[in-house]
Each structure stands twice: as structure tokens, then as C-alpha cells.
Amino acid sequence: MTQWPAAEVEIVNHSGARASYIVNVEFMDGDGTRHGEGLASSSDLDAGQKSVGRAQGLGKFTGKLTCRVAQVSRFPTR
């Protein structure tokens, strides 16, 4: 089956101030070969607030993939 890889990402603001986040997710096969990347983001999360986003890959793949968080960027907001 050919699929567009995607991952549901929960973003939680553990800081004490409002912030926005970008989460980079990598999609890999069983051998660890990278087959794409997706992004999930959330804007203006208050302290302790969380949201759920979807990191969507941009290429089709046949077979089973796993995902891992590659990077999280946090941007304080006012």
C-alpha cells in the first residue's frame, strides 16, 4: 500500500510564558533510512496549554515507516 506518511504530534508548553512551537518529524523505514520530514506547529500556547497537530510528509512511500522528533523550536510570544 502506498501512503503519505503523517504523525500526530502533541505540543505542550511546559514553560511559564506564552510561546509558539515548530516540531520537525522524520519518517524512517525499518533500516533507519530517512524517507521524508514533516512539520507540526502551534502558535501562542499559554503556560501549561497543549495542542495536537499533524506533521505531514511530502512523498509517497510503500511499506512501514516509523517517526521520530528531529527538532523542536520554541519562540516566546507576547
TORTOR-718551 format. One record per residue (C-alpha): x, y, z; residue number from 1; residue in one letter. Coordinates in steps of 0.2 Angstrom, whole numbers, plus 2048, in hexadecimal, padded with zeros to 3 digits. Example, Ala and Ser with C-alpha at 12.3 -4.5 7.8 and 13.67 -1.06 7.14 Angstrom:
# residues 2
{X = 83E Y = 7EA Z = 827 num = 1 residu = a}
{X = 844 Y = 7FB Z = 824 num = 2 residu = s}
END
This chain:
# residues 78
{X = 800 Y = 800 Z = 800 num = 1 residu = m}
{X = 807 Y = 811 Z = 7FB num = 2 residu = t}
{X = 804 Y = 81F Z = 809 num = 3 residu = q}
{X = 808 Y = 830 Z = 80D num = 4 residu = w}
{X = 811 Y = 82F Z = 81E num = 5 residu = p}
{X = 80A Y = 83A Z = 82C num = 6 residu = a}
{X = 80B Y = 83B Z = 83F num = 7 residu = a}
{X = 800 Y = 842 Z = 84C num = 8 residu = e}
{X = 80A Y = 84D Z = 857 num = 9 residu = v}
{X = 806 Y = 854 Z = 868 num = 10 residu = e}
{X = 80E Y = 864 Z = 86C num = 11 residu = i}
{X = 80E Y = 869 Z = 87F num = 12 residu = v}
{X = 815 Y = 87A Z = 885 num = 13 residu = n}
{X = 81E Y = 875 Z = 895 num = 14 residu = h}
{X = 825 Y = 886 Z = 898 num = 15 residu = s}
{X = 81E Y = 894 Z = 8A2 num = 16 residu = g}
{X = 81B Y = 8A0 Z = 893 num = 17 residu = a}
{X = 811 Y = 8A0 Z = 883 num = 18 residu = r}
{X = 81A Y = 899 Z = 875 num = 19 residu = a}
{X = 818 Y = 892 Z = 863 num = 20 residu = s}
{X = 820 Y = 882 Z = 85D num = 21 residu = y}
{X = 826 Y = 879 Z = 84D num = 22 residu = i}
{X = 829 Y = 866 Z = 84E num = 23 residu = v}
{X = 833 Y = 85D Z = 840 num = 24 residu = n}
{X = 82F Y = 84B Z = 83E num = 25 residu = v}
{X = 839 Y = 83E Z = 834 num = 26 residu = e}
{X = 831 Y = 82F Z = 82C num = 27 residu = f}
{X = 83D Y = 820 Z = 82B num = 28 residu = m}
{X = 83C Y = 80E Z = 825 num = 29 residu = d}
{X = 841 Y = 7FE Z = 82F num = 30 residu = g}
{X = 853 Y = 800 Z = 82A num = 31 residu = d}
{X = 854 Y = 812 Z = 830 num = 32 residu = g}
{X = 854 Y = 81A Z = 81F num = 33 residu = t}
{X = 84B Y = 82B Z = 81F num = 34 residu = r}
{X = 83D Y = 82D Z = 813 num = 35 residu = h}
{X = 837 Y = 83E Z = 816 num = 36 residu = g}
{X = 833 Y = 84B Z = 823 num = 37 residu = e}
{X = 823 Y = 854 Z = 829 num = 38 residu = g}
{X = 81F Y = 863 Z = 834 num = 39 residu = l}
{X = 812 Y = 866 Z = 841 num = 40 residu = a}
{X = 810 Y = 877 Z = 849 num = 41 residu = s}
{X = 806 Y = 880 Z = 857 num = 42 residu = s}
{X = 805 Y = 893 Z = 85A num = 43 residu = s}
{X = 803 Y = 89D Z = 86A num = 44 residu = d}
{X = 801 Y = 88E Z = 876 num = 45 residu = l}
{X = 7FF Y = 895 Z = 888 num = 46 residu = d}
{X = 809 Y = 88D Z = 896 num = 47 residu = a}
{X = 803 Y = 87B Z = 899 num = 48 residu = g}
{X = 7F8 Y = 87B Z = 889 num = 49 residu = q}
{X = 7FA Y = 86E Z = 87C num = 50 residu = k}
{X = 7F4 Y = 86B Z = 86A num = 51 residu = s}
{X = 7F4 Y = 85C Z = 85E num = 52 residu = v}
{X = 7FB Y = 85F Z = 84C num = 53 residu = g}
{X = 7FF Y = 854 Z = 83D num = 54 residu = r}
{X = 810 Y = 853 Z = 836 num = 55 residu = a}
{X = 80D Y = 84E Z = 823 num = 56 residu = q}
{X = 81A Y = 846 Z = 818 num = 57 residu = g}
{X = 81C Y = 84C Z = 806 num = 58 residu = l}
{X = 820 Y = 83C Z = 7FD num = 59 residu = g}
{X = 817 Y = 82B Z = 7FB num = 60 residu = k}
{X = 81F Y = 81C Z = 802 num = 61 residu = f}
{X = 81A Y = 809 Z = 801 num = 62 residu = t}
{X = 81D Y = 800 Z = 811 num = 63 residu = g}
{X = 81E Y = 803 Z = 823 num = 64 residu = k}
{X = 826 Y = 813 Z = 82A num = 65 residu = l}
{X = 829 Y = 819 Z = 83C num = 66 residu = t}
{X = 82C Y = 82B Z = 841 num = 67 residu = c}
{X = 836 Y = 834 Z = 84D num = 68 residu = r}
{X = 837 Y = 846 Z = 853 num = 69 residu = v}
{X = 847 Y = 84E Z = 84B num = 70 residu = a}
{X = 846 Y = 85F Z = 852 num = 71 residu = q}
{X = 83B Y = 86B Z = 85C num = 72 residu = v}
{X = 83C Y = 87E Z = 85A num = 73 residu = s}
{X = 834 Y = 889 Z = 867 num = 74 residu = r}
{X = 830 Y = 89B Z = 865 num = 75 residu = f}
{X = 82A Y = 8A6 Z = 873 num = 76 residu = p}
{X = 81B Y = 8B1 Z = 86F num = 77 residu = t}
{X = 813 Y = 8C0 Z = 878 num = 78 residu = r}
END
